[in-house]
């Protein structure tokens, strides 16, 4: 999660090419978008209070616990569990008023998203690599997520 916060903070600076005006973009830190968790220490989230003090411009998910209660030393989150989080996040996402949204996450989370909702994106054994950028349209009907379309890797 910390790496995502670092990336988002650097990628979307006020006044740069992605943020044409000088105001800070709205940024939210959602536990639903974190890497698959469990068993490996890099996938353990840092204390929420520490993260909030390091990134005061980011709105943290109010349901996020202070300590990482999801991470377990002896149990790894499964792919179906990650896909369920992806689906919950996409439902949250389509409720947002913005029309252009960047999602900064980790490879496993993004791959689970694509395998579930755009399998052709990672055809032929392609993987999501560090620094990859993808663009997609998130389609909803009646406030319900339907599909991702026009997914493409930005070179």
Beta strands, then each sheet from edge to edge (+ up, - down):
strand 1: 28-29
strand 2: 59-60
strand 3: 133-141
strand 4: 144-154
sheet 1: 1+ 2+
sheet 2: 3+ 4-
end
